[in-house]
């Protein structure tokens, strides 16, 4: 089905029924997925090079290229054919990224981000809005309106999918979320946003999605090289307003059937009072809100206007020793916690994400020192995500693309339904 036909079919069927598809957070090895991935990463690319990169035969690559051309996911670049070349197999192909897009939404405890991306995972535009207060129904309807208005700026592109990344306990099969920080119980994220935008939708836990972005969006390598670099296990650790972790095993994010677990109440030894009534819980000790509150208690920043962690960063950068001491304390707690989790799971790699790491780079050495001092296992690969302060945007993007990357032909049929 062509992109033009898809657009008209979508317009006629808009809002007719909800298509909720659980995210597929992995490097897929199916023939169509492999060809699409190599086109995304290396295109324009010849069929011969694609066959070498994917390990498939020329005949298999030809079949998949023809099928993906037919649904509008690939395009040929006849303008790049070398003079004297004979035959269509010599024509390079690439992902057809210009007429199509996806919508990603990251719903945070404080801020909600909305992104529009092309099929290569490159963000075309992004906007942040305060996460709406009130019931989940009211808040999600507001987010849907904002997402629709923002995506409408790219009116010449056909949106294929919407992906939502969110904290709390996520049921990916039903698209519902329990989010204590927002006061949501059984929030119908998939139903309200997918139905409101008239698009197929996938909903994922946000830390799982961040780990998937490391798999699917970070490597600009061939399929074979990417598979090698992502073999084994990775521990992804995230902290901003919430704290969470995810495991990646041999190119697939491990997502329990009952939803992601929680590390919010891991004991840290701090004196911070948690909403659960205990002291020293992880999230109550290291979240942005907790750091800002501690800065007010220590007279580092003023209580009015509303204190923010950014004010603490500015104070530290301006020479405040008390602010630096507070941020070093958080860095040390983070390093100790990552060491504990590393020793529990013994992953091959550790990736740190979230503004608790990226917004204050001066704290990273203290994280590393605490990690080294408290991990009992041999030294391992540990690094900060390359997505920097935009990790939430890329998490939402990868959820919007995950089904397409895993099974492109079936996903296009769904998008056209």
C-alpha positions in Angstrom: 0.0 0.0 0.0 1.5 3.4 -1.0 1.9 6.3 1.4 -0.8 8.2 -0.4 -3.3 5.4 -0.1 -2.3 4.9 3.5 -3.1 8.6 4.2 -6.6 8.4 2.6 -7.4 5.1 4.3 -6.3 6.6 7.6 -8.5 9.7 7.1 -11.5 7.6 6.4 -11.0 5.3 9.4 -9.8 7.8 11.9 -10.9 7.1 15.4 -12.9 4.1 14.2 -11.2 1.6 16.6 -8.2 1.5 19.0 -5.2 -0.5 17.9 -3.0 -1.1 21.0 0.2 -2.9 20.3 2.7 -3.8 23.1 6.1 -2.3 22.4 8.7 -4.7 21.0 11.9 -3.4 22.6 14.6 -5.5 20.9 16.9 -5.7 17.9 14.7 -7.8 15.6 16.3 -10.5 13.4 13.5 -11.1 10.9 14.4 -10.5 7.2 12.2 -7.4 6.7 13.3 -5.9 10.0 17.0 -6.5 9.3 16.7 -4.9 5.8 14.8 -1.9 7.2 17.4 -1.5 10.0 20.4 -1.5 7.7 18.6 1.0 5.4 18.0 3.2 8.4 21.6 3.0 9.7 23.6 2.8 6.5 21.4 3.9 3.7 21.6 4.7 0.8 22.9 1.2 0.5 23.1 -1.4 -2.3 21.4 -4.8 -2.2 24.8 -6.4 -2.2 26.0 -4.4 0.8 22.7 -5.0 2.6 23.1 -8.8 2.1 26.6 -8.7 3.6 25.5 -6.5 6.5 22.4 -8.6 7.4 23.9 -12.0 6.6 21.0 -12.8 4.2 21.1 -13.9 0.6 20.7 -11.5 -2.3 17.4 -13.2 -3.1 16.1 -12.6 0.4 17.2 -9.0 0.4 15.6 -8.4 -3.0 12.3 -9.8 -1.8 12.3 -7.7 1.4 13.3 -4.6 -0.5 10.5 -5.1 -3.0 8.0 -5.6 -0.1 9.2 -2.6 1.8 9.2 -0.4 -1.3 5.6 -1.5 -1.9 4.4 -0.3 1.5 6.3 3.0 1.2 8.9 2.3 3.9 11.9 2.3 1.5 12.7 4.4 -1.6 15.2 3.8 -4.4 17.9 6.3 -5.3 18.4 6.0 -9.0 20.2 9.3 -9.0 23.1 7.5 -7.2 23.6 4.7 -9.7 27.1 4.7 -11.0 27.4 5.3 -14.8 27.3 2.1 -16.8 25.6 0.1 -14.1 22.9 -2.3 -15.4 19.9 -3.7 -13.7 17.7 -2.6 -10.8 19.6 -4.5 -8.1 22.3 -1.9 -8.6 20.0 0.9 -7.5 20.7 1.9 -3.9 17.8 2.1 -1.4 17.2 4.0 1.8 14.5 4.5 4.3 11.6 6.7 3.0 11.8 9.1 5.9 10.4 12.3 4.4 6.7 11.6 4.0 6.2 9.7 7.3 6.5 10.4 11.0 5.7 9.1 14.5 4.6 10.8 17.6 6.3 10.2 20.9 5.1 11.3 24.4 7.1 11.1 27.6 4.8 11.7 30.6 6.9 12.6 33.6 6.0 13.4 37.2 6.5 17.1 36.5 7.0 17.7 32.8 5.5 16.0 29.7 7.5 16.0 26.5 6.1 15.6 23.0 8.2 14.8 20.0 7.7 14.2 16.3 10.3 12.0 14.7 11.1 10.5 11.3 11.5 6.8 10.7 15.2 6.9 11.3 14.5 8.0 14.9 15.7 11.6 14.3 13.7 14.1 16.2 12.1 16.7 14.0 10.7 18.8 16.8 10.0 18.7 20.5 8.0 20.6 23.1 7.6 20.4 26.8 4.4 21.1 28.8 3.7 20.8 32.5 2.2 17.4 33.2 -1.5 18.2 33.7 -2.9 17.8 37.2 -6.2 16.1 38.1 -7.6 12.8 37.3 -5.9 10.5 34.7 -8.9 11.0 32.3 -8.6 14.8 32.4 -4.8 14.8 32.3 -4.6 12.4 29.4 -7.2 14.2 27.4 -5.2 17.4 27.8 -1.9 15.6 26.7 -3.7 14.2 23.7 -4.9 17.7 22.6 -1.4 19.1 23.0 0.2 16.2 21.1 -2.3 16.5 18.2 -1.8 20.2 17.9 2.0 19.9 18.0 2.1 17.0 15.5 -0.2 19.0 13.2 2.7 21.4 12.4 4.1 18.6 10.2 0.9 18.5 8.1 2.8 17.1 5.0 3.8 14.0 6.8 1.6 11.0 7.5 1.9 9.9 11.2 2.1 6.2 11.5 2.2 5.5 15.2 2.2 7.0 18.7 4.4 5.8 21.5 4.1 6.7 25.2 6.8 6.3 27.8 5.8 6.8 31.4 6.8 5.9 34.9 4.8 3.9 37.4 3.5 0.4 36.8 2.7 -0.1 33.1 0.5 -2.9 31.7 1.8 -2.9 28.1 -1.0 -5.3 26.9 -3.9 -3.1 28.1 -2.1 0.3 27.9 -3.1 1.1 31.5 -0.8 2.7 34.1 -0.8 2.9 37.9 1.3 6.0 38.7 1.4 6.9 42.5 3.3 10.1 42.0 0.5 11.4 39.7 -2.3 9.8 41.7 -3.3 7.6 38.7 -4.8 4.2 39.2 -5.6 2.1 36.1 -5.1 5.2 33.9 -6.2 4.5 30.3 -3.1 5.9 28.6 -3.4 3.7 25.5 -7.2 4.1 25.1 -7.4 7.9 25.6 -4.3 8.9 23.7 -4.5 6.3 20.9 -8.2 6.8 20.5 -7.9 10.6 20.6 -5.2 10.7 17.9 -6.6 7.9 15.8 -3.3 6.1 15.6 -2.0 2.7 16.6 -0.3 3.1 20.0 2.3 1.4 22.2 2.8 2.2 25.9 6.0 1.4 27.8 7.7 2.0 31.1 10.0 4.9 30.6 13.2 3.3 31.9 12.6 0.2 29.7 12.2 2.6 26.8 15.5 4.4 27.6 17.3 1.1 27.6 15.7 0.3 24.2 16.9 3.7 22.8 20.5 2.6 23.6 19.8 -0.5 21.5 17.9 0.8 18.6 18.8 4.5 18.3 22.3 4.9 19.6 24.3 2.4 17.5 24.9 3.7 13.9 26.3 0.3 12.9 25.4 -2.5 10.6 23.1 -5.2 12.0 25.9 -7.6 12.6 28.1 -5.0 14.4 25.2 -3.7 16.4 24.3 -7.3 17.5 27.9 -7.8 18.6 28.0 -4.6 20.6 24.7 -5.3 22.3 25.4 -9.0 23.1 25.5 -10.0 26.7 23.8 -7.9 29.4 23.4 -4.2 30.2 22.1 -2.5 33.3 20.4 0.8 32.6 20.0 3.1 35.7 17.9 6.2 35.6 17.3 9.1 38.0 15.6 12.4 37.7 12.3 12.9 39.5 11.9 9.2 39.7 14.5 6.4 39.9 14.4 3.1 37.9 16.4 0.4 36.2 16.1 -1.9 33.3 18.0 -4.9 32.1 18.9 -5.7 28.5 19.8 -9.3 27.6 21.3 -10.1 24.2 19.7 -7.2 22.3 16.3 -7.3 24.1 15.0 -5.3 27.0 13.8 -7.6 29.7 10.2 -6.5 30.5 8.4 -8.7 33.1 4.8 -9.7 32.2 3.5 -7.8 35.3 5.4 -4.6 34.4 8.7 -3.2 35.5 9.8 -3.5 39.1 10.7 -0.6 41.4 13.9 0.5 43.1 12.3 3.7 44.5 12.4 2.4 48.1 15.9 0.9 48.1 17.5 1.9 51.4 20.4 4.4 51.0 21.3 5.3 54.6 20.3 8.9 54.2 18.0 10.7 56.6 15.5 11.8 53.9 11.8 11.1 54.9 9.9 9.2 52.2 6.2 9.3 51.6 6.0 5.7 52.6 7.0 6.7 56.1 10.5 5.3 56.1 13.7 7.2 55.9 16.5 6.9 53.4 14.5 5.5 50.4 16.3 6.0 47.1 13.8 8.3 45.4 13.3 10.4 48.4 17.0 10.9 48.7 18.2 11.6 45.1 15.2 12.9 43.0 15.3 16.5 41.8 12.5 17.4 44.1 14.3 15.9 47.1 17.5 17.7 46.3 15.7 21.0 45.9 13.9 20.5 49.3 17.2 19.6 51.0 18.7 22.8 49.5 15.9 24.9 51.1 16.4 23.2 54.5 20.2 24.0 54.4 19.5 27.6 53.3 21.3 27.1 50.0 18.3 28.4 47.9 15.3 30.4 48.9 11.9 28.7 49.4 10.2 31.3 47.2 9.6 31.1 44.3 9.2 27.4 44.0 12.7 25.9 44.5 14.2 23.8 41.7 17.2 21.6 41.3 18.4 24.0 38.6 18.8 26.7 41.3 21.0 24.3 43.3 23.2 23.6 40.2 23.5 27.4 39.6 24.5 27.9 43.3 27.2 25.1 43.0 28.6 26.6 39.8 28.6 30.0 41.4 30.9 28.9 44.2 28.5 27.7 46.9 30.4 25.0 48.9 27.1 23.9 50.6 25.5 23.4 47.2 28.4 21.4 46.0 28.4 19.3 49.2 24.7 18.5 48.7 25.3 17.4 45.1 28.3 15.3 46.0 26.2 13.5 48.6 23.6 12.7 46.0 26.3 11.5 43.6 27.8 9.2 46.3 24.3 7.7 47.0 23.8 7.1 43.3 27.3 5.5 43.0 26.6 3.2 45.9 23.2 2.2 44.6 24.5 1.4 41.1 27.3 -0.7 42.7 24.7 -2.6 44.7 22.6 -3.3 41.6 25.7 -4.2 39.6 26.8 -6.7 42.1 23.3 -8.2 42.2 23.0 -8.7 38.4 26.7 -8.7 37.3 26.0 -7.1 33.8 28.6 -6.8 31.1 27.9 -3.0 30.9 26.3 -0.3 33.0 24.6 2.8 31.4 23.6 5.8 33.5 20.8 8.1 32.3 18.8 11.0 33.5 19.4 14.6 34.5 20.7 13.5 37.9 23.8 12.6 35.9 23.8 14.7 32.8 22.6 18.1 34.1 25.5 18.3 36.6 28.6 16.7 35.0 30.8 17.7 38.0 29.1 15.0 40.0 30.1 12.2 37.7 33.6 11.6 39.2 32.0 11.2 42.6 29.5 8.7 41.2 32.4 6.8 39.7 34.4 6.8 42.9 31.5 5.6 45.1 30.8 2.9 42.5 34.4 1.7 42.5 34.6 1.8 46.3 31.4 -0.2 46.9 31.3 -2.8 44.0 32.9 -6.0 45.0 33.2 -7.4 41.5 36.0 -6.7 38.9 36.0 -3.5 37.0 33.3 -3.2 34.3 32.3 -0.9 31.5 30.2 2.0 33.0 29.3 5.1 31.0 26.8 7.9 30.9 24.2 7.8 28.1 25.1 9.7 24.9 21.5 11.1 24.7 22.3 13.6 27.4 19.4 15.7 28.7 17.2 14.5 25.8 17.0 10.9 27.0 13.3 11.2 27.7 12.6 12.4 24.1 14.5 9.5 22.6 12.7 7.1 25.0 9.3 8.3 23.6 10.6 8.1 20.1 11.8 4.5 20.4 8.4 3.4 21.7 6.7 5.0 18.7 9.1 3.1 16.4 9.5 -0.2 18.2 6.7 -2.1 16.5 7.7 -0.8 13.1 11.3 -1.8 13.6 10.3 -5.3 14.9 7.8 -6.2 12.2 7.6 -3.4 9.5 5.2 -5.1 7.1 2.6 -6.1 9.8 2.9 -2.6 11.4 2.2 -0.9 8.1 -0.9 -3.1 7.7 -2.0 -2.0 11.2 -1.3 1.6 10.4 -3.5 1.3 7.3 -6.4 -0.4 9.1 
